Amino acid sequence: MSASTTSTSQGEPRRRRPYAPRVPIAERREQLLDAALAVIVSDGYDRVSIDAIAKRAQVARSVVYGAYENLDALLTALLDRQQTRAFARLLETIPDTTDLSTPVSPASPATLAAPASPASPATFAAEAIRRMSAMLRQDPDTWRLILLTPGNMPTVVRDRIEADRERFRLRVEQWITLLPPTQSNPQLDPRILAHALVACAEHFGRTALTDPDKFDPQHLVDQVRIIFDTIWRTPARH
């Protein structure tokens, strides 16, 4: 008889419950959050449940309930974790900035820490794209949920993603306003340009996740450098 089965009173084999070795509760919670994320990415929000999470983590349901009171508590913890990770990593894609760790509110842009104005906008933007490419490779599941938004995404999740998108856009807009006057085109509206840049970044991020071989990362970085050099060297038309 295999180690994974026992016998019922009728002599039929019965599969044993998954055995979960004892691990520190913090480690167990991280394991379960990873399992929940994997279920959502592969099957969608409609299929996430305590049973699905336990199966993905290869533990019994009791182990899940020993770490989280219920499914809502587990999903709230997952949302908090992924939001913190995603926004922190997103801010890391903005090179050469001052205090970016302070949370900011779209309603209070004055509280934003001022990014350092780079000598070359093209170099700054190219480095940002390079870091974004690395970020997508390091944690694709998180960014699939953000950039490839499933139709059944709960409203609370969608609202958090939109809020973080606006926070990031405000950082980009503020950086544009700090460009040296001799380099910036006076006809460029920082707010509109920030919207355009974030939209472009998201488009190429989705492409990197769905068709990673379509654009070579280094070629994309080089093209971004050319585009920014063109924008900031072209005199305004009157």
HUGI-V279292 format. One record per residue. RES is the residue in one letter. SS is DSSP state (H for helix, E for strand, C for the rest). PSI is psi as a letter, one per 40 degrees, with the letter a starting at -180 (999 if undefined). OMEGA is omega in radians with two decimals (none if undefined). Layout:
BEGIN
res->RES ss->SS psi->PSI omega->OMEGA
res->RES ss->SS psi->PSI omega->OMEGA
END
This chain:
BEGIN
res->M ss->C psi->h omega->-3.12
res->S ss->C psi->i omega->-3.11
res->A ss->C psi->e omega->-3.05
res->S ss->C psi->e omega->-3.12
res->T ss->E psi->i omega->2.98
res->T ss->E psi->i omega->-3.13
res->S ss->E psi->i omega->3.03
res->T ss->C psi->i omega->3.14
res->S ss->C psi->d omega->3.10
res->Q ss->C psi->e omega->3.11
res->G ss->C psi->e omega->3.13
res->E ss->C psi->i omega->3.13
res->P ss->E psi->i omega->3.11
res->R ss->E psi->h omega->-3.10
res->R ss->E psi->h omega->3.10
res->R ss->C psi->i omega->3.04
res->R ss->C psi->i omega->3.07
res->P ss->C psi->h omega->3.11
res->Y ss->C psi->h omega->-3.12
res->A ss->C psi->h omega->3.09
res->P ss->C psi->i omega->3.12
res->R ss->C psi->h omega->3.08
res->V ss->C psi->i omega->3.10
res->P ss->C psi->i omega->-3.05
res->I ss->H psi->d omega->3.13
res->A ss->H psi->d omega->3.11
res->E ss->H psi->d omega->3.12
res->R ss->H psi->d omega->-3.14
res->R ss->H psi->d omega->3.10
res->E ss->H psi->d omega->3.11
res->Q ss->H psi->d omega->-3.11
res->L ss->H psi->d omega->3.07
res->L ss->H psi->d omega->3.08
res->D ss->H psi->d omega->3.14
res->A ss->H psi->d omega->3.12
res->A ss->H psi->d omega->3.11
res->L ss->H psi->d omega->3.14
res->A ss->H psi->d omega->3.11
res->V ss->H psi->d omega->-3.11
res->I ss->H psi->d omega->-3.12
res->V ss->H psi->d omega->-3.05
res->S ss->H psi->d omega->-2.99
res->D ss->H psi->e omega->-3.13
res->G ss->C psi->i omega->-3.11
res->Y ss->H psi->d omega->-3.10
res->D ss->H psi->d omega->-3.05
res->R ss->H psi->e omega->-3.11
res->V ss->C psi->h omega->-3.12
res->S ss->C psi->i omega->3.08
res->I ss->H psi->d omega->3.13
res->D ss->H psi->d omega->-3.11
res->A ss->H psi->d omega->3.14
res->I ss->H psi->d omega->3.12
res->A ss->H psi->d omega->3.14
res->K ss->H psi->d omega->-3.13
res->R ss->H psi->d omega->3.14
res->A ss->H psi->e omega->-3.12
res->Q ss->C psi->f omega->3.09
res->V ss->C psi->i omega->3.09
res->A ss->C psi->i omega->3.09
res->R ss->H psi->d omega->-3.11
res->S ss->H psi->d omega->3.11
res->V ss->H psi->d omega->3.12
res->V ss->H psi->d omega->-3.12
res->Y ss->H psi->d omega->3.06
res->G ss->H psi->d omega->-3.13
res->A ss->H psi->d omega->-3.11
res->Y ss->C psi->i omega->-3.07
res->E ss->C psi->d omega->-3.13
res->N ss->C psi->a omega->-3.10
res->L ss->H psi->d omega->-3.14
res->D ss->H psi->d omega->3.14
res->A ss->H psi->d omega->-3.14
res->L ss->H psi->d omega->-3.11
res->L ss->H psi->d omega->3.06
res->T ss->H psi->d omega->3.10
res->A ss->H psi->d omega->3.11
res->L ss->H psi->d omega->3.13
res->L ss->H psi->d omega->3.13
res->D ss->H psi->d omega->-3.11
res->R ss->H psi->d omega->-3.08
res->Q ss->H psi->d omega->3.11
res->Q ss->H psi->d omega->3.14
res->T ss->H psi->d omega->-3.13
res->R ss->H psi->d omega->-3.04
res->A ss->H psi->d omega->-3.08
res->F ss->H psi->d omega->3.10
res->A ss->H psi->d omega->-3.14
res->R ss->H psi->d omega->3.12
res->L ss->H psi->d omega->3.12
res->L ss->H psi->d omega->3.13
res->E ss->H psi->e omega->3.11
res->T ss->C psi->e omega->3.10
res->I ss->C psi->h omega->-3.06
res->P ss->C psi->i omega->2.99
res->D ss->C psi->f omega->3.09
res->T ss->E psi->i omega->3.09
res->T ss->C psi->a omega->-2.98
res->D ss->C psi->h omega->3.13
res->L ss->C psi->e omega->-3.07
res->S ss->C psi->e omega->-3.10
res->T ss->C psi->h omega->3.11
res->P ss->C psi->i omega->-3.12
res->V ss->C psi->i omega->-3.13
res->S ss->C psi->h omega->3.10
res->P ss->C psi->d omega->-3.11
res->A ss->C psi->e omega->-3.09
res->S ss->C psi->g omega->-3.09
res->P ss->H psi->d omega->-3.14
res->A ss->H psi->e omega->-3.12
res->T ss->H psi->e omega->-3.12
res->L ss->C psi->h omega->2.99
res->A ss->C psi->h omega->-3.03
res->A ss->C psi->h omega->3.05
res->P ss->E psi->i omega->3.09
res->A ss->C psi->h omega->-3.13
res->S ss->C psi->h omega->-3.09
res->P ss->C psi->i omega->3.10
res->A ss->C psi->d omega->-3.11
res->S ss->C psi->h omega->3.08
res->P ss->H psi->d omega->-3.12
res->A ss->H psi->d omega->3.12
res->T ss->H psi->d omega->3.13
res->F ss->H psi->d omega->-3.10
res->A ss->H psi->d omega->-3.14
res->A ss->H psi->d omega->3.12
res->E ss->H psi->d omega->3.09
res->A ss->H psi->d omega->3.12
res->I ss->H psi->d omega->3.12
res->R ss->H psi->d omega->-3.12
res->R ss->H psi->d omega->3.10
res->M ss->H psi->d omega->3.12
res->S ss->H psi->d omega->3.12
res->A ss->H psi->d omega->-3.14
res->M ss->H psi->d omega->3.14
res->L ss->H psi->d omega->3.13
res->R ss->H psi->d omega->-3.07
res->Q ss->H psi->d omega->-3.05
res->D ss->C psi->g omega->-3.05
res->P ss->H psi->d omega->-3.09
res->D ss->H psi->d omega->3.12
res->T ss->H psi->d omega->-3.07
res->W ss->H psi->d omega->3.01
res->R ss->H psi->d omega->3.12
res->L ss->H psi->d omega->-3.09
res->I ss->H psi->d omega->-3.04
res->L ss->H psi->d omega->3.11
res->L ss->C psi->g omega->-2.98
res->T ss->C psi->h omega->3.11
res->P ss->C psi->i omega->-3.10
res->G ss->C psi->d omega->-3.12
res->N ss->C psi->e omega->3.13
res->M ss->C psi->h omega->3.11
res->P ss->C psi->i omega->-3.10
res->T ss->H psi->d omega->-3.11
res->V ss->H psi->d omega->3.11
res->V ss->H psi->d omega->-3.14
res->R ss->H psi->d omega->-3.13
res->D ss->H psi->d omega->3.13
res->R ss->H psi->d omega->3.13
res->I ss->H psi->d omega->3.13
res->E ss->H psi->d omega->3.13
res->A ss->H psi->d omega->3.12
res->D ss->H psi->d omega->3.08
res->R ss->H psi->d omega->3.14
res->E ss->H psi->d omega->3.10
res->R ss->H psi->d omega->3.14
res->F ss->H psi->d omega->3.13
res->R ss->H psi->d omega->3.10
res->L ss->H psi->d omega->3.08
res->R ss->H psi->d omega->-3.14
res->V ss->H psi->d omega->3.14
res->E ss->H psi->d omega->-3.13
res->Q ss->H psi->d omega->3.08
res->W ss->H psi->d omega->-3.13
res->I ss->H psi->d omega->-3.12
res->T ss->H psi->e omega->-3.12
res->L ss->C psi->e omega->3.12
res->L ss->C psi->i omega->3.13
res->P ss->C psi->h omega->-3.11
res->P ss->C psi->d omega->-3.12
res->T ss->C psi->e omega->-3.11
res->Q ss->C psi->d omega->-3.05
res->S ss->C psi->i omega->3.10
res->N ss->C psi->h omega->-3.04
res->P ss->C psi->e omega->3.13
res->Q ss->C psi->e omega->-3.13
res->L ss->C psi->h omega->3.09
res->D ss->C psi->h omega->-3.10
res->P ss->H psi->d omega->-3.11
res->R ss->H psi->d omega->-3.14
res->I ss->H psi->d omega->3.14
res->L ss->H psi->d omega->3.10
res->A ss->H psi->d omega->3.09
res->H ss->H psi->d omega->-3.10
res->A ss->H psi->d omega->-3.11
res->L ss->H psi->d omega->3.14
res->V ss->H psi->d omega->3.11
res->A ss->H psi->d omega->3.10
res->C ss->H psi->d omega->3.14
res->A ss->H psi->d omega->3.14
res->E ss->H psi->d omega->3.13
res->H ss->H psi->d omega->-3.12
res->F ss->H psi->d omega->3.05
res->G ss->H psi->d omega->3.09
res->R ss->H psi->d omega->3.12
res->T ss->H psi->d omega->3.13
res->A ss->H psi->d omega->-3.13
res->L ss->H psi->d omega->-3.06
res->T ss->H psi->d omega->-3.11
res->D ss->C psi->g omega->-2.99
res->P ss->C psi->e omega->-3.11
res->D ss->C psi->e omega->-3.06
res->K ss->C psi->d omega->3.14
res->F ss->C psi->h omega->3.04
res->D ss->C psi->h omega->-3.08
res->P ss->H psi->d omega->-3.12
res->Q ss->H psi->d omega->3.10
res->H ss->H psi->d omega->3.11
res->L ss->H psi->d omega->3.10
res->V ss->H psi->d omega->-3.14
res->D ss->H psi->d omega->3.14
res->Q ss->H psi->d omega->3.09
res->V ss->H psi->d omega->3.11
res->R ss->H psi->d omega->3.14
res->I ss->H psi->d omega->-3.12
res->I ss->H psi->d omega->-3.12
res->F ss->H psi->d omega->3.07
res->D ss->H psi->d omega->-3.14
res->T ss->H psi->d omega->-3.11
res->I ss->H psi->d omega->-3.01
res->W ss->H psi->e omega->3.08
res->R ss->H psi->e omega->-3.11
res->T ss->C psi->h omega->3.14
res->P ss->C psi->i omega->-3.13
res->A ss->C psi->i omega->3.10
res->R ss->C psi->i omega->-3.12
res->H ss->C psi->999 omega->none
END
